[in-house]
Amino acid sequence: MASILAKVERDRMMRELALAYPHYGFERHVGYGTPEHRAALQTHGPCEIHRRSFRPVLEILHGSLFENG
């Protein structure tokens, strides 16, 4: 039950964030690393809510550190 409640709350939070950051499509991919999310990161760069440990964010912030691995 707790995992269901957590997912519902996370999805609600992502819909709210979508209002503040409409060009990322958070209401559709709810933060998962979908092709749409990755494309938005490439186009707009990460915003302050993006997790800095998310590999696509790291690659944008620090260049292609992970090209061969």
CHARMM internal coordinates of N, CA and C (Angstrom, degrees):
IC EDIT
DIST 1 N 1 CA 1.4493
DIST 1 CA 1 C 1.5373
ANGL 1 N 1 CA 1 C 110.79
DIST 1 C 2 N 1.3209
ANGL 1 CA 1 C 2 N 116.41
DIHE 1 N 1 CA 1 C 2 N -40.69
DIST 2 N 2 CA 1.4696
ANGL 1 C 2 N 2 CA 120.15
DIHE 1 CA 1 C 2 N 2 CA -177.98
DIST 2 CA 2 C 1.5209
ANGL 2 N 2 CA 2 C 111.23
DIHE 1 C 2 N 2 CA 2 C -61.71
DIST 2 C 3 N 1.3281
ANGL 2 CA 2 C 3 N 117.48
DIHE 2 N 2 CA 2 C 3 N -38.77
DIST 3 N 3 CA 1.4698
ANGL 2 C 3 N 3 CA 119.24
DIHE 2 CA 2 C 3 N 3 CA -178.96
DIST 3 CA 3 C 1.5209
ANGL 3 N 3 CA 3 C 111.29
DIHE 2 C 3 N 3 CA 3 C -67.54
DIST 3 C 4 N 1.3149
ANGL 3 CA 3 C 4 N 117.49
DIHE 3 N 3 CA 3 C 4 N -33.98
DIST 4 N 4 CA 1.4658
ANGL 3 C 4 N 4 CA 121.44
DIHE 3 CA 3 C 4 N 4 CA 177.24
DIST 4 CA 4 C 1.5210
ANGL 4 N 4 CA 4 C 109.78
DIHE 3 C 4 N 4 CA 4 C -66.86
DIST 4 C 5 N 1.3279
ANGL 4 CA 4 C 5 N 116.19
DIHE 4 N 4 CA 4 C 5 N -45.98
DIST 5 N 5 CA 1.4592
ANGL 4 C 5 N 5 CA 120.13
DIHE 4 CA 4 C 5 N 5 CA 179.09
DIST 5 CA 5 C 1.5302
ANGL 5 N 5 CA 5 C 111.09
DIHE 4 C 5 N 5 CA 5 C -62.46
DIST 5 C 6 N 1.3261
ANGL 5 CA 5 C 6 N 116.61
DIHE 5 N 5 CA 5 C 6 N -39.83
DIST 6 N 6 CA 1.4656
ANGL 5 C 6 N 6 CA 120.02
DIHE 5 CA 5 C 6 N 6 CA 178.69
DIST 6 CA 6 C 1.5205
ANGL 6 N 6 CA 6 C 110.98
DIHE 5 C 6 N 6 CA 6 C -63.34
DIST 6 C 7 N 1.3332
ANGL 6 CA 6 C 7 N 117.71
DIHE 6 N 6 CA 6 C 7 N -42.57
DIST 7 N 7 CA 1.4662
ANGL 6 C 7 N 7 CA 120.75
DIHE 6 CA 6 C 7 N 7 CA 179.59
DIST 7 CA 7 C 1.5269
ANGL 7 N 7 CA 7 C 110.73
DIHE 6 C 7 N 7 CA 7 C -65.55
DIST 7 C 8 N 1.3089
ANGL 7 CA 7 C 8 N 117.72
DIHE 7 N 7 CA 7 C 8 N -42.77
DIST 8 N 8 CA 1.4667
ANGL 7 C 8 N 8 CA 121.36
DIHE 7 CA 7 C 8 N 8 CA 178.42
DIST 8 CA 8 C 1.5287
ANGL 8 N 8 CA 8 C 110.12
DIHE 7 C 8 N 8 CA 8 C -60.54
DIST 8 C 9 N 1.3339
ANGL 8 CA 8 C 9 N 116.82
DIHE 8 N 8 CA 8 C 9 N -43.53
DIST 9 N 9 CA 1.4672
ANGL 8 C 9 N 9 CA 120.67
DIHE 8 CA 8 C 9 N 9 CA 179.52
DIST 9 CA 9 C 1.5290
ANGL 9 N 9 CA 9 C 110.55
DIHE 8 C 9 N 9 CA 9 C -66.45
DIST 9 C 10 N 1.3254
ANGL 9 CA 9 C 10 N 117.50
DIHE 9 N 9 CA 9 C 10 N -41.91
DIST 10 N 10 CA 1.4646
ANGL 9 C 10 N 10 CA 120.46
DIHE 9 CA 9 C 10 N 10 CA 179.15
DIST 10 CA 10 C 1.5274
ANGL 10 N 10 CA 10 C 110.74
DIHE 9 C 10 N 10 CA 10 C -62.98
DIST 10 C 11 N 1.3132
ANGL 10 CA 10 C 11 N 116.83
DIHE 10 N 10 CA 10 C 11 N -43.97
DIST 11 N 11 CA 1.4693
ANGL 10 C 11 N 11 CA 120.33
DIHE 10 CA 10 C 11 N 11 CA 178.33
DIST 11 CA 11 C 1.5296
ANGL 11 N 11 CA 11 C 111.08
DIHE 10 C 11 N 11 CA 11 C -61.43
DIST 11 C 12 N 1.3296
ANGL 11 CA 11 C 12 N 117.20
DIHE 11 N 11 CA 11 C 12 N -38.44
DIST 12 N 12 CA 1.4691
ANGL 11 C 12 N 12 CA 121.27
DIHE 11 CA 11 C 12 N 12 CA 177.47
DIST 12 CA 12 C 1.5283
ANGL 12 N 12 CA 12 C 109.81
DIHE 11 C 12 N 12 CA 12 C -63.71
DIST 12 C 13 N 1.3157
ANGL 12 CA 12 C 13 N 116.06
DIHE 12 N 12 CA 12 C 13 N -44.97
DIST 13 N 13 CA 1.4621
ANGL 12 C 13 N 13 CA 120.45
DIHE 12 CA 12 C 13 N 13 CA 179.22
DIST 13 CA 13 C 1.5300
ANGL 13 N 13 CA 13 C 110.66
DIHE 12 C 13 N 13 CA 13 C -61.98
DIST 13 C 14 N 1.3220
ANGL 13 CA 13 C 14 N 117.23
DIHE 13 N 13 CA 13 C 14 N -40.03
DIST 14 N 14 CA 1.4607
ANGL 13 C 14 N 14 CA 120.38
DIHE 13 CA 13 C 14 N 14 CA -179.37
DIST 14 CA 14 C 1.5314
ANGL 14 N 14 CA 14 C 110.93
DIHE 13 C 14 N 14 CA 14 C -66.30
DIST 14 C 15 N 1.3326
ANGL 14 CA 14 C 15 N 117.03
DIHE 14 N 14 CA 14 C 15 N -36.56
DIST 15 N 15 CA 1.4728
ANGL 14 C 15 N 15 CA 119.47
DIHE 14 CA 14 C 15 N 15 CA 176.31
DIST 15 CA 15 C 1.5268
ANGL 15 N 15 CA 15 C 110.59
DIHE 14 C 15 N 15 CA 15 C -64.39
DIST 15 C 16 N 1.3256
ANGL 15 CA 15 C 16 N 116.93
DIHE 15 N 15 CA 15 C 16 N -38.42
DIST 16 N 16 CA 1.4668
ANGL 15 C 16 N 16 CA 120.34
DIHE 15 CA 15 C 16 N 16 CA 176.71
DIST 16 CA 16 C 1.5253
ANGL 16 N 16 CA 16 C 110.87
DIHE 15 C 16 N 16 CA 16 C -65.81
DIST 16 C 17 N 1.3185
ANGL 16 CA 16 C 17 N 116.66
DIHE 16 N 16 CA 16 C 17 N -43.01
DIST 17 N 17 CA 1.4630
ANGL 16 C 17 N 17 CA 120.21
DIHE 16 CA 16 C 17 N 17 CA 178.51
DIST 17 CA 17 C 1.5249
ANGL 17 N 17 CA 17 C 111.14
DIHE 16 C 17 N 17 CA 17 C -63.87
DIST 17 C 18 N 1.3148
ANGL 17 CA 17 C 18 N 116.63
DIHE 17 N 17 CA 17 C 18 N -31.15
DIST 18 N 18 CA 1.4712
ANGL 17 C 18 N 18 CA 120.49
DIHE 17 CA 17 C 18 N 18 CA 178.76
DIST 18 CA 18 C 1.5230
ANGL 18 N 18 CA 18 C 111.20
DIHE 17 C 18 N 18 CA 18 C -62.72
DIST 18 C 19 N 1.3185
ANGL 18 CA 18 C 19 N 117.24
DIHE 18 N 18 CA 18 C 19 N -29.65
DIST 19 N 19 CA 1.4670
ANGL 18 C 19 N 19 CA 120.42
DIHE 18 CA 18 C 19 N 19 CA 177.33
DIST 19 CA 19 C 1.5297
ANGL 19 N 19 CA 19 C 110.83
DIHE 18 C 19 N 19 CA 19 C -68.93
DIST 19 C 20 N 1.3152
ANGL 19 CA 19 C 20 N 116.38
DIHE 19 N 19 CA 19 C 20 N -36.88
DIST 20 N 20 CA 1.4620
ANGL 19 C 20 N 20 CA 120.99
DIHE 19 CA 19 C 20 N 20 CA -179.73
DIST 20 CA 20 C 1.5301
ANGL 20 N 20 CA 20 C 112.04
DIHE 19 C 20 N 20 CA 20 C -80.69
DIST 20 C 21 N 1.3366
ANGL 20 CA 20 C 21 N 116.83
DIHE 20 N 20 CA 20 C 21 N -29.06
DIST 21 N 21 CA 1.4689
ANGL 20 C 21 N 21 CA 122.38
DIHE 20 CA 20 C 21 N 21 CA -176.82
DIST 21 CA 21 C 1.5297
ANGL 21 N 21 CA 21 C 109.52
DIHE 20 C 21 N 21 CA 21 C -130.44
DIST 21 C 22 N 1.3210
ANGL 21 CA 21 C 22 N 118.39
DIHE 21 N 21 CA 21 C 22 N 67.61
DIST 22 N 22 CA 1.4705
ANGL 21 C 22 N 22 CA 121.10
DIHE 21 CA 21 C 22 N 22 CA -171.29
DIST 22 CA 22 C 1.5306
ANGL 22 N 22 CA 22 C 114.68
DIHE 21 C 22 N 22 CA 22 C -64.16
DIST 22 C 23 N 1.3154
ANGL 22 CA 22 C 23 N 118.81
DIHE 22 N 22 CA 22 C 23 N -26.60
DIST 23 N 23 CA 1.4688
ANGL 22 C 23 N 23 CA 120.20
DIHE 22 CA 22 C 23 N 23 CA -175.65
DIST 23 CA 23 C 1.5305
ANGL 23 N 23 CA 23 C 113.26
DIHE 22 C 23 N 23 CA 23 C -77.09
DIST 23 C 24 N 1.3313
ANGL 23 CA 23 C 24 N 119.01
DIHE 23 N 23 CA 23 C 24 N -4.21
DIST 24 N 24 CA 1.4698
ANGL 23 C 24 N 24 CA 120.87
DIHE 23 CA 23 C 24 N 24 CA 178.77
DIST 24 CA 24 C 1.5282
ANGL 24 N 24 CA 24 C 113.68
DIHE 23 C 24 N 24 CA 24 C -92.99
DIST 24 C 25 N 1.3191
ANGL 24 CA 24 C 25 N 118.51
DIHE 24 N 24 CA 24 C 25 N -18.49
DIST 25 N 25 CA 1.4654
ANGL 24 C 25 N 25 CA 120.53
DIHE 24 CA 24 C 25 N 25 CA 178.77
DIST 25 CA 25 C 1.5228
ANGL 25 N 25 CA 25 C 114.42
DIHE 24 C 25 N 25 CA 25 C 72.72
DIST 25 C 26 N 1.3411
ANGL 25 CA 25 C 26 N 117.10
DIHE 25 N 25 CA 25 C 26 N 28.38
DIST 26 N 26 CA 1.4669
ANGL 25 C 26 N 26 CA 120.64
DIHE 25 CA 25 C 26 N 26 CA -178.07
DIST 26 CA 26 C 1.5279
ANGL 26 N 26 CA 26 C 113.11
DIHE 25 C 26 N 26 CA 26 C -56.01
DIST 26 C 27 N 1.3184
ANGL 26 CA 26 C 27 N 116.84
DIHE 26 N 26 CA 26 C 27 N -31.92
DIST 27 N 27 CA 1.4732
ANGL 26 C 27 N 27 CA 119.31
DIHE 26 CA 26 C 27 N 27 CA -178.66
DIST 27 CA 27 C 1.5239
ANGL 27 N 27 CA 27 C 111.95
DIHE 26 C 27 N 27 CA 27 C -67.86
DIST 27 C 28 N 1.3198
ANGL 27 CA 27 C 28 N 117.59
DIHE 27 N 27 CA 27 C 28 N -19.17
DIST 28 N 28 CA 1.4697
ANGL 27 C 28 N 28 CA 120.79
DIHE 27 CA 27 C 28 N 28 CA 179.60
DIST 28 CA 28 C 1.5291
ANGL 28 N 28 CA 28 C 112.65
DIHE 27 C 28 N 28 CA 28 C -95.70
DIST 28 C 29 N 1.3186
ANGL 28 CA 28 C 29 N 117.58
DIHE 28 N 28 CA 28 C 29 N -48.22
DIST 29 N 29 CA 1.4694
ANGL 28 C 29 N 29 CA 118.95
DIHE 28 CA 28 C 29 N 29 CA -176.17
DIST 29 CA 29 C 1.5247
ANGL 29 N 29 CA 29 C 112.53
DIHE 28 C 29 N 29 CA 29 C -97.61
DIST 29 C 30 N 1.3181
ANGL 29 CA 29 C 30 N 117.10
DIHE 29 N 29 CA 29 C 30 N -4.12
DIST 30 N 30 CA 1.4712
ANGL 29 C 30 N 30 CA 125.86
DIHE 29 CA 29 C 30 N 30 CA 179.16
DIST 30 CA 30 C 1.5347
ANGL 30 N 30 CA 30 C 113.21
DIHE 29 C 30 N 30 CA 30 C 40.91
DIST 30 C 31 N 1.3228
ANGL 30 CA 30 C 31 N 115.64
DIHE 30 N 30 CA 30 C 31 N 39.28
DIST 31 N 31 CA 1.4539
ANGL 30 C 31 N 31 CA 120.40
DIHE 30 CA 30 C 31 N 31 CA 173.46
DIST 31 CA 31 C 1.5146
ANGL 31 N 31 CA 31 C 116.56
DIHE 30 C 31 N 31 CA 31 C 90.19
DIST 31 C 32 N 1.3096
ANGL 31 CA 31 C 32 N 117.27
DIHE 31 N 31 CA 31 C 32 N -6.23
DIST 32 N 32 CA 1.4653
ANGL 31 C 32 N 32 CA 118.97
DIHE 31 CA 31 C 32 N 32 CA 178.23
DIST 32 CA 32 C 1.5237
ANGL 32 N 32 CA 32 C 109.58
DIHE 31 C 32 N 32 CA 32 C -74.86
DIST 32 C 33 N 1.3126
ANGL 32 CA 32 C 33 N 117.13
DIHE 32 N 32 CA 32 C 33 N 153.95
DIST 33 N 33 CA 1.4538
ANGL 32 C 33 N 33 CA 122.97
DIHE 32 CA 32 C 33 N 33 CA -175.56
DIST 33 CA 33 C 1.5146
ANGL 33 N 33 CA 33 C 113.77
DIHE 32 C 33 N 33 CA 33 C -78.26
DIST 33 C 34 N 1.3092
ANGL 33 CA 33 C 34 N 116.54
DIHE 33 N 33 CA 33 C 34 N 56.85
DIST 34 N 34 CA 1.4626
ANGL 33 C 34 N 34 CA 121.55
DIHE 33 CA 33 C 34 N 34 CA -179.64
DIST 34 CA 34 C 1.5260
ANGL 34 N 34 CA 34 C 110.47
DIHE 33 C 34 N 34 CA 34 C -75.65
DIST 34 C 35 N 1.3237
ANGL 34 CA 34 C 35 N 117.83
DIHE 34 N 34 CA 34 C 35 N 164.93
DIST 35 N 35 CA 1.4711
ANGL 34 C 35 N 35 CA 119.24
DIHE 34 CA 34 C 35 N 35 CA 175.01
DIST 35 CA 35 C 1.5291
ANGL 35 N 35 CA 35 C 112.36
DIHE 34 C 35 N 35 CA 35 C -55.80
DIST 35 C 36 N 1.3354
ANGL 35 CA 35 C 36 N 117.64
DIHE 35 N 35 CA 35 C 36 N -37.54
DIST 36 N 36 CA 1.4639
ANGL 35 C 36 N 36 CA 121.13
DIHE 35 CA 35 C 36 N 36 CA 178.21
DIST 36 CA 36 C 1.5294
ANGL 36 N 36 CA 36 C 110.88
DIHE 35 C 36 N 36 CA 36 C -62.30
DIST 36 C 37 N 1.3211
ANGL 36 CA 36 C 37 N 116.26
DIHE 36 N 36 CA 36 C 37 N -44.37
DIST 37 N 37 CA 1.4672
ANGL 36 C 37 N 37 CA 120.96
DIHE 36 CA 36 C 37 N 37 CA -179.54
DIST 37 CA 37 C 1.5267
ANGL 37 N 37 CA 37 C 110.29
DIHE 36 C 37 N 37 CA 37 C -64.22
DIST 37 C 38 N 1.3109
ANGL 37 CA 37 C 38 N 116.95
DIHE 37 N 37 CA 37 C 38 N -44.63
DIST 38 N 38 CA 1.4664
ANGL 37 C 38 N 38 CA 120.95
DIHE 37 CA 37 C 38 N 38 CA 179.74
DIST 38 CA 38 C 1.5276
ANGL 38 N 38 CA 38 C 111.27
DIHE 37 C 38 N 38 CA 38 C -64.18
DIST 38 C 39 N 1.3224
ANGL 38 CA 38 C 39 N 117.00
DIHE 38 N 38 CA 38 C 39 N -38.00
DIST 39 N 39 CA 1.4699
ANGL 38 C 39 N 39 CA 120.57
DIHE 38 CA 38 C 39 N 39 CA 177.64
DIST 39 CA 39 C 1.5235
ANGL 39 N 39 CA 39 C 110.62
DIHE 38 C 39 N 39 CA 39 C -64.81
DIST 39 C 40 N 1.3240
ANGL 39 CA 39 C 40 N 117.18
DIHE 39 N 39 CA 39 C 40 N -41.01
DIST 40 N 40 CA 1.4692
ANGL 39 C 40 N 40 CA 120.60
DIHE 39 CA 39 C 40 N 40 CA 178.23
DIST 40 CA 40 C 1.5251
ANGL 40 N 40 CA 40 C 110.70
DIHE 39 C 40 N 40 CA 40 C -63.99
DIST 40 C 41 N 1.3188
ANGL 40 CA 40 C 41 N 116.62
DIHE 40 N 40 CA 40 C 41 N -38.31
DIST 41 N 41 CA 1.4610
ANGL 40 C 41 N 41 CA 119.98
DIHE 40 CA 40 C 41 N 41 CA 177.04
DIST 41 CA 41 C 1.5244
ANGL 41 N 41 CA 41 C 110.98
DIHE 40 C 41 N 41 CA 41 C -63.21
DIST 41 C 42 N 1.3170
ANGL 41 CA 41 C 42 N 116.63
DIHE 41 N 41 CA 41 C 42 N -42.34
DIST 42 N 42 CA 1.4601
ANGL 41 C 42 N 42 CA 120.11
DIHE 41 CA 41 C 42 N 42 CA 178.96
DIST 42 CA 42 C 1.5320
ANGL 42 N 42 CA 42 C 111.16
DIHE 41 C 42 N 42 CA 42 C -64.61
DIST 42 C 43 N 1.3156
ANGL 42 CA 42 C 43 N 116.30
DIHE 42 N 42 CA 42 C 43 N -40.25
DIST 43 N 43 CA 1.4700
ANGL 42 C 43 N 43 CA 121.27
DIHE 42 CA 42 C 43 N 43 CA -177.45
DIST 43 CA 43 C 1.5213
ANGL 43 N 43 CA 43 C 112.48
DIHE 42 C 43 N 43 CA 43 C -74.09
DIST 43 C 44 N 1.3322
ANGL 43 CA 43 C 44 N 116.95
DIHE 43 N 43 CA 43 C 44 N -46.25
DIST 44 N 44 CA 1.4636
ANGL 43 C 44 N 44 CA 121.69
DIHE 43 CA 43 C 44 N 44 CA -170.73
DIST 44 CA 44 C 1.5185
ANGL 44 N 44 CA 44 C 113.80
DIHE 43 C 44 N 44 CA 44 C -107.49
DIST 44 C 45 N 1.3234
ANGL 44 CA 44 C 45 N 117.57
DIHE 44 N 44 CA 44 C 45 N -10.82
DIST 45 N 45 CA 1.4580
ANGL 44 C 45 N 45 CA 120.74
DIHE 44 CA 44 C 45 N 45 CA -174.20
DIST 45 CA 45 C 1.5177
ANGL 45 N 45 CA 45 C 110.13
DIHE 44 C 45 N 45 CA 45 C 73.64
DIST 45 C 46 N 1.3062
ANGL 45 CA 45 C 46 N 116.90
DIHE 45 N 45 CA 45 C 46 N 167.04
DIST 46 N 46 CA 1.4658
ANGL 45 C 46 N 46 CA 119.34
DIHE 45 CA 45 C 46 N 46 CA 179.42
DIST 46 CA 46 C 1.5296
ANGL 46 N 46 CA 46 C 111.32
DIHE 45 C 46 N 46 CA 46 C -73.52
DIST 46 C 47 N 1.3217
ANGL 46 CA 46 C 47 N 116.41
DIHE 46 N 46 CA 46 C 47 N 149.44
DIST 47 N 47 CA 1.4593
ANGL 46 C 47 N 47 CA 121.29
DIHE 46 CA 46 C 47 N 47 CA 174.15
DIST 47 CA 47 C 1.5296
ANGL 47 N 47 CA 47 C 107.75
DIHE 46 C 47 N 47 CA 47 C -104.19
DIST 47 C 48 N 1.3190
ANGL 47 CA 47 C 48 N 116.91
DIHE 47 N 47 CA 47 C 48 N 179.88
DIST 48 N 48 CA 1.4626
ANGL 47 C 48 N 48 CA 119.90
DIHE 47 CA 47 C 48 N 48 CA -174.08
DIST 48 CA 48 C 1.5292
ANGL 48 N 48 CA 48 C 114.25
DIHE 47 C 48 N 48 CA 48 C -64.98
DIST 48 C 49 N 1.3137
ANGL 48 CA 48 C 49 N 118.52
DIHE 48 N 48 CA 48 C 49 N -17.68
DIST 49 N 49 CA 1.4700
ANGL 48 C 49 N 49 CA 118.98
DIHE 48 CA 48 C 49 N 49 CA -179.93
DIST 49 CA 49 C 1.5252
ANGL 49 N 49 CA 49 C 112.68
DIHE 48 C 49 N 49 CA 49 C -89.68
DIST 49 C 50 N 1.3284
ANGL 49 CA 49 C 50 N 117.81
DIHE 49 N 49 CA 49 C 50 N -9.94
DIST 50 N 50 CA 1.4567
ANGL 49 C 50 N 50 CA 119.39
DIHE 49 CA 49 C 50 N 50 CA 179.62
DIST 50 CA 50 C 1.5261
ANGL 50 N 50 CA 50 C 110.51
DIHE 49 C 50 N 50 CA 50 C -69.87
DIST 50 C 51 N 1.3096
ANGL 50 CA 50 C 51 N 114.88
DIHE 50 N 50 CA 50 C 51 N 135.09
DIST 51 N 51 CA 1.4564
ANGL 50 C 51 N 51 CA 122.74
DIHE 50 CA 50 C 51 N 51 CA 179.12
DIST 51 CA 51 C 1.5282
ANGL 51 N 51 CA 51 C 108.78
DIHE 50 C 51 N 51 CA 51 C -68.48
DIST 51 C 52 N 1.3059
ANGL 51 CA 51 C 52 N 116.87
DIHE 51 N 51 CA 51 C 52 N 121.26
DIST 52 N 52 CA 1.4642
ANGL 51 C 52 N 52 CA 121.80
DIHE 51 CA 51 C 52 N 52 CA -176.56
DIST 52 CA 52 C 1.5222
ANGL 52 N 52 CA 52 C 112.46
DIHE 51 C 52 N 52 CA 52 C -68.98
DIST 52 C 53 N 1.3191
ANGL 52 CA 52 C 53 N 118.52
DIHE 52 N 52 CA 52 C 53 N -14.89
DIST 53 N 53 CA 1.4661
ANGL 52 C 53 N 53 CA 120.95
DIHE 52 CA 52 C 53 N 53 CA 177.50
DIST 53 CA 53 C 1.5280
ANGL 53 N 53 CA 53 C 112.35
DIHE 52 C 53 N 53 CA 53 C -89.32
DIST 53 C 54 N 1.3432
ANGL 53 CA 53 C 54 N 117.93
DIHE 53 N 53 CA 53 C 54 N -3.87
DIST 54 N 54 CA 1.4657
ANGL 53 C 54 N 54 CA 122.32
DIHE 53 CA 53 C 54 N 54 CA 177.37
DIST 54 CA 54 C 1.5288
ANGL 54 N 54 CA 54 C 107.39
DIHE 53 C 54 N 54 CA 54 C -72.08
DIST 54 C 55 N 1.3102
ANGL 54 CA 54 C 55 N 116.55
DIHE 54 N 54 CA 54 C 55 N 120.56
DIST 55 N 55 CA 1.4604
ANGL 54 C 55 N 55 CA 121.11
DIHE 54 CA 54 C 55 N 55 CA -171.89
DIST 55 CA 55 C 1.5299
ANGL 55 N 55 CA 55 C 114.68
DIHE 54 C 55 N 55 CA 55 C -50.19
DIST 55 C 56 N 1.3385
ANGL 55 CA 55 C 56 N 120.46
DIHE 55 N 55 CA 55 C 56 N -46.42
DIST 56 N 56 CA 1.4737
ANGL 55 C 56 N 56 CA 119.04
DIHE 55 CA 55 C 56 N 56 CA 177.61
DIST 56 CA 56 C 1.5352
ANGL 56 N 56 CA 56 C 112.81
DIHE 55 C 56 N 56 CA 56 C -60.05
DIST 56 C 57 N 1.3262
ANGL 56 CA 56 C 57 N 117.74
DIHE 56 N 56 CA 56 C 57 N -32.76
DIST 57 N 57 CA 1.4630
ANGL 56 C 57 N 57 CA 120.59
DIHE 56 CA 56 C 57 N 57 CA 177.13
DIST 57 CA 57 C 1.5268
ANGL 57 N 57 CA 57 C 109.35
DIHE 56 C 57 N 57 CA 57 C -69.33
DIST 57 C 58 N 1.3239
ANGL 57 CA 57 C 58 N 117.06
DIHE 57 N 57 CA 57 C 58 N -45.29
DIST 58 N 58 CA 1.4664
ANGL 57 C 58 N 58 CA 121.03
DIHE 57 CA 57 C 58 N 58 CA 177.22
DIST 58 CA 58 C 1.5183
ANGL 58 N 58 CA 58 C 111.26
DIHE 57 C 58 N 58 CA 58 C -56.80
DIST 58 C 59 N 1.3232
ANGL 58 CA 58 C 59 N 116.34
DIHE 58 N 58 CA 58 C 59 N -43.51
DIST 59 N 59 CA 1.4621
ANGL 58 C 59 N 59 CA 120.25
DIHE 58 CA 58 C 59 N 59 CA -178.70
DIST 59 CA 59 C 1.5273
ANGL 59 N 59 CA 59 C 111.45
DIHE 58 C 59 N 59 CA 59 C -63.97
DIST 59 C 60 N 1.3179
ANGL 59 CA 59 C 60 N 116.53
DIHE 59 N 59 CA 59 C 60 N -37.35
DIST 60 N 60 CA 1.4626
ANGL 59 C 60 N 60 CA 120.13
DIHE 59 CA 59 C 60 N 60 CA 178.74
DIST 60 CA 60 C 1.5293
ANGL 60 N 60 CA 60 C 110.48
DIHE 59 C 60 N 60 CA 60 C -70.36
DIST 60 C 61 N 1.3158
ANGL 60 CA 60 C 61 N 116.20
DIHE 60 N 60 CA 60 C 61 N -44.51
DIST 61 N 61 CA 1.4574
ANGL 60 C 61 N 61 CA 120.65
DIHE 60 CA 60 C 61 N 61 CA -176.67
DIST 61 CA 61 C 1.5245
ANGL 61 N 61 CA 61 C 113.31
DIHE 60 C 61 N 61 CA 61 C -71.20
DIST 61 C 62 N 1.3379
ANGL 61 CA 61 C 62 N 116.58
DIHE 61 N 61 CA 61 C 62 N -33.04
DIST 62 N 62 CA 1.4646
ANGL 61 C 62 N 62 CA 120.25
DIHE 61 CA 61 C 62 N 62 CA -173.49
DIST 62 CA 62 C 1.5119
ANGL 62 N 62 CA 62 C 113.26
DIHE 61 C 62 N 62 CA 62 C -120.59
DIST 62 C 63 N 1.3017
ANGL 62 CA 62 C 63 N 118.35
DIHE 62 N 62 CA 62 C 63 N 16.47
DIST 63 N 63 CA 1.4617
ANGL 62 C 63 N 63 CA 120.95
DIHE 62 CA 62 C 63 N 63 CA -176.92
DIST 63 CA 63 C 1.5112
ANGL 63 N 63 CA 63 C 110.22
DIHE 62 C 63 N 63 CA 63 C 77.30
DIST 63 C 64 N 1.2841
ANGL 63 CA 63 C 64 N 117.45
DIHE 63 N 63 CA 63 C 64 N -175.21
DIST 64 N 64 CA 1.4656
ANGL 63 C 64 N 64 CA 122.65
DIHE 63 CA 63 C 64 N 64 CA -177.32
DIST 64 CA 64 C 1.5229
ANGL 64 N 64 CA 64 C 110.41
DIHE 63 C 64 N 64 CA 64 C -82.30
DIST 64 C 65 N 1.3329
ANGL 64 CA 64 C 65 N 116.48
DIHE 64 N 64 CA 64 C 65 N 70.39
DIST 65 N 65 CA 1.4604
ANGL 64 C 65 N 65 CA 121.65
DIHE 64 CA 64 C 65 N 65 CA 178.46
DIST 65 CA 65 C 1.5169
ANGL 65 N 65 CA 65 C 112.33
DIHE 64 C 65 N 65 CA 65 C -65.35
DIST 65 C 66 N 1.3288
ANGL 65 CA 65 C 66 N 115.49
DIHE 65 N 65 CA 65 C 66 N -23.83
DIST 66 N 66 CA 1.4507
ANGL 65 C 66 N 66 CA 120.19
DIHE 65 CA 65 C 66 N 66 CA -170.28
DIST 66 CA 66 C 1.5217
ANGL 66 N 66 CA 66 C 112.44
DIHE 65 C 66 N 66 CA 66 C -109.57
DIST 66 C 67 N 1.2995
ANGL 66 CA 66 C 67 N 117.72
DIHE 66 N 66 CA 66 C 67 N 21.73
DIST 67 N 67 CA 1.4685
ANGL 66 C 67 N 67 CA 121.98
DIHE 66 CA 66 C 67 N 67 CA -174.79
DIST 67 CA 67 C 1.5175
ANGL 67 N 67 CA 67 C 113.33
DIHE 66 C 67 N 67 CA 67 C -51.16
DIST 67 C 68 N 1.3026
ANGL 67 CA 67 C 68 N 117.46
DIHE 67 N 67 CA 67 C 68 N -47.11
DIST 68 N 68 CA 1.4634
ANGL 67 C 68 N 68 CA 120.37
DIHE 67 CA 67 C 68 N 68 CA -172.59
DIST 68 CA 68 C 1.5187
ANGL 68 N 68 CA 68 C 112.51
DIHE 67 C 68 N 68 CA 68 C -106.61
DIST 68 C 69 N 1.3008
ANGL 68 CA 68 C 69 N 118.33
DIHE 68 N 68 CA 68 C 69 N 26.61
DIST 69 N 69 CA 1.4450
ANGL 68 C 69 N 69 CA 115.54
DIHE 68 CA 68 C 69 N 69 CA -177.24
DIST 69 CA 69 C 1.4320
ANGL 69 N 69 CA 69 C 111.77
DIHE 68 C 69 N 69 CA 69 C -155.29
END
COOR INIT
IC SEED 1 N 1 CA 1 C
IC BUILD
